[in-house]
């Protein structure tokens, strides 16, 4: 492990940096959803965050900590789209050049979001090429700083501000959450949330949600060590397709995660539809994975107070239309 683990003090410091930049997203309730699952549900709507996803939090925190000399050399990131847009937006605000390594099959809406923010895209085939190798080569050539999408202490701390907001809001309202469900890709967001939960709400059980056949966290928890996914592509939950948990994120998450709900693409699409028709929110499949785990009963919420993190709303129109007919 090349970096030290972030802690709750790092999350607090990130919140100060993000105060005038990130949206303090609402914690919503919906009576129809409560009735549907038989519990009290709070929805953290990160789909309403800047760039449409929580990823801006970690990206801005990491980029804002670069030295002046490093910032002049630029940054490189690899992402299927949401971290890409977060880095592109943070780089635009801070005046830093950004190159994003993105898979050729990334949703067009995410590619467009990166380009609109002034970043450069280096496309690759996720089935035959390594995004990490491409990104490292770009860094070696230019001297740019690599900003990983999850396995970076400043990124994790920035994502942790989402959890900080959740537990501060609940405390102000006199509410104790029994459990929290959040999607898992590389594990950066749920790691940051775990840091906040450990400090502010240690009795809240934290659950992950991830796609079928890309359930590396569920299998890693079961085996006691990190395992890899065999497949690299093939799920509509593109935002969650990582090969294996991160070194830093797994070190934080392994002792704290209560479990992981594994959902199918159909269940994710049905959650997207539920989000639109009932919650009046636009979600992408990966961003709706935690909601899918709740609605499908993969994680039981009956008689409990549950927080569900809705992590992103950057969905292509064709996928969204498919979801509405599912």
N, C-alpha and C positions, 0 to 999 in steps of 0.2 A: 504494500500500500504506500503510495508516494505522497499522499496528503493526509493531514490530520483531520479528524472528524470535526465538523462544526458542532456548536452547542447552542443552547437557547439564547445566550448573550449575543451570538452572531445573528440570530433571527431578530432580536430586538434592534441591533445596529442596522440590519437590512431594512427594517420597517422605517427607521429614521431617514434613510436614503430614498426610500420609495414614497415618502409621505406626500409629496407634491407631484408624483409621476403616475403611480398606479391608482386604479380605481378601487375604493373600498367597496367591494361588491356586496349586494344585499344578501341577507339570509332569509329566504322566502318560506312561506307555508302555503299549503293548499288543502282545503277540507276534503276534496274528492280523493286526493292521494292518501290522506290519513285514513279515510274510510276504506279505501281499496286494500291497504295492507294491514289495517287494524292497529296502527300505532301513530305516534306523533312524529312527524317528519319535518326537518328543516333542510332547505336546499341552498347550498352555497353556490350562487350563480356566477361562476368564473367565465361562463360563456359571454358575460357582459363586461369582462375585463378588457383593457386596452389590447388590441390585436385579436380579440375574440377568444382568448385563452389565458390560463394562469401563467404561461411561459414567460410573459413579459417581466414578471416579478424577478425570477432568477437571472434572466439575461441582463436586465438593467443593473441589478446589484453587482453582478460580476464585472460588467464593463465599466461601471463607475469606480471600481477599485483599481483599475489599471493605472500604472504610472504614466506620466506625460510622454515619456520616450517610447513606451510600449504602445500607447494609444496611437502615436504617429505611424507605427508600422502596421496598424490594422488588426483585424480579428478574422478567424476562420471558425465556422461551426458546421456540424453535420446534423441533418434533421429531415424528417419526412414532411415538415411544414410548419408546425406550431412553434417549436423552438426557433426555427428559421425566421419566422416573422417577428418573434420576440427580440432576437438578436438584431435583425434589420432595423426595427423600430428604435431600440436602444442606441444602436450605432448612429442612426439618423439624428437623434436628439443630441448625442454627445459629439457629433462631428467626426466619427471614426469610420474608416473604410471597412466594409464587411464582405467576405466571400462565403457563400453558403453551399455546401455539398448536399444536393438533394437527389433522391431517387427519381428516375425518369417517370415512374408511375405515381408520383405524388399528385394529390388532387390539384386541379388547375387553379382553384380558388386560392390555394396556399402559395403556389408559384407566383401568381399575380400579386399577392400581398407582399411577397418578398421584393419583387421588382419595383412595385409602386413605392417602396420605402427606400429605394436607391441602392440596394445591395446587389451583388453579382451572384449568379447561380452557376455552379459547376455540377452538371447532371451526371448520374452514374446508374448502372444496372445493379439493383440490389441483390439479384440472384447470382451474379458472377463477379462483382467487384466489391472491394472492402471500402466503405466510406471512411473508416478510420485511417487506412493507409493513404487514401487520396488527401484527406485533410492534413495529415502529418507532413506529406510531401509539399503541400502548398505552404505550410508554416515554415518548413526548412528553407524553401526558396525565397520567401518574402520577409521572414522574421516575425510574421504575424503571430498573435497569441491564439491558442486553441481554446475555444469556449465550448466544452462538452454540454450535451443537452441535459445531463442529469448527474454524472459522477464527478462533481466539482464542489468543493465546500461552499463557495460563494453562491453558486446556483442553488444548492440545497437550502442555504440560509434564506435566500430570496423567496424561494417557494414556501418556506415555512411561515412567511408573513400571512399566507392564506389561512393557516391554522391559527395563528395568533389572533386574527380578526374573528374567526369563528368562536373561539373560546372567550374572547373579551365580550363579544356581543351576547353570547348565552349567559355569561355571568351577570352582565348588566340587566338582563331580563329575568334573572333568578332561575335559570334553567340548567339542569344537569343532564348532559347527554349520556345515555347508556352506551351508545356505540356510534362510530363514524365509518362510512364506506367511501372509498376513493379509488379511482382506477389506478392501475399500475402498468407502466411501460418499463422504463429503466429504474423507476422507484424514487426519483428525486422529489416529487411533490409529497408523496406519502412519507418520505423520510423527514422532510421539513415539518410536516404536520405532526409526525411522531415526536419531534423535539418539542413542539409547542404543547402537545397533549401531555407529555411527561411532566412538563413544568406547571401547566395550568389546569389540567383535567386528567390526572393520572388514573382515575377510575373508569374512564371512557375506553372501551375496547375499540381498536382500530382494525378495520378489515379492508383488504384490497379487492379489486375486481379486474379480471383480465380475460382476453379472448381464448376460446378453445384452440388448441394446438399451438398456442403462444403463451402457455401457462407456466412460464419458467419460474415465477415466484412461488406459485402453489407447489410445484414439484421440488423447488429448492428448499422450501420450508419443511416439506415432508421428509426429505432426505438428510437435512441438516447441513447441506453444503450447496454451493451454487451449481446449477445445471444449465445446459444450453437448450434452446429450441432447435429442432431439426430443420424446420421450415424458416425461411427468411421473408416470405411474402405470401399473400393469399387470403388476407382477412380484410373486411371493410373497416375494421378498427385500426386504420393505418397509423394513427397516432401512438399506438401501444405496441408496435412491432419491434421489439429489441431482442437481441440474441440471448442475453443472459442478464441477470441483475448486476448492477454496478458494484464495485468493491466497497466504496464508501456507503452507498445506499443500503446494501445488504447488511453491512455491519451495524447500521442503525436500525434497520427494519426487522432483522431476524429475531431479536429478543422481544420485540414489541408488537409485532403483528399477531392478531388473534386468529387469522385465517384469511383465505382468499376465495371469493366466489368466481367461478369460471363460467362465462356466458358465450352463447353462440352468436353468430352474426345476425340470425333472425331475431334473437332476443334483444340485441343491440338496436336493430332497426325498429322493433316494436317500442323500445324505450324512446327512440327519436320521435316516433309518431305520438306517443303519449305526451312527450314534452311539448310538441306543437299543439295538439288538440286540447289537452287538459291544462298544461302549465303555461301555455302561450309563450314558449321559449323555443328558439332554434338551436338544436344540438347536432353535433356530428356523432357518428357511431361510437368512436373511442371516447368522446366526451360524455357519452350517455351510458358508459359501461357500468358505473356504480349504480345508476338508476335501474339498469337492466338486472343487476344482481338483486336489487330490492324487489322489483316487480315480479321477477321469476321465482322468488322465494329462495334463491340460492343463499341469501342471508336473511334470516328470519327477523322481522321487525314487529311482530305482534306483541302489543302491550309494552313496547319499548319507545324511548325517545331516541331517534336516529338522525344523524346528520348525513346528508348525501352531497358529495361534491360533484357539481356539474362542470366539467373541466374545459369544455371547448365547444364552439359553435361554427367552426369553419368547415362547412360541408358543401360539396359540389351539388349543383341543382339536380343532376341526374340521380345521385344517391339519395338526396332528400325526397325526390318524387317516388323513388323505389320504396323508401321507408313509409311514406304516406299510404302506399298500397299494400303494405305488408300485414 
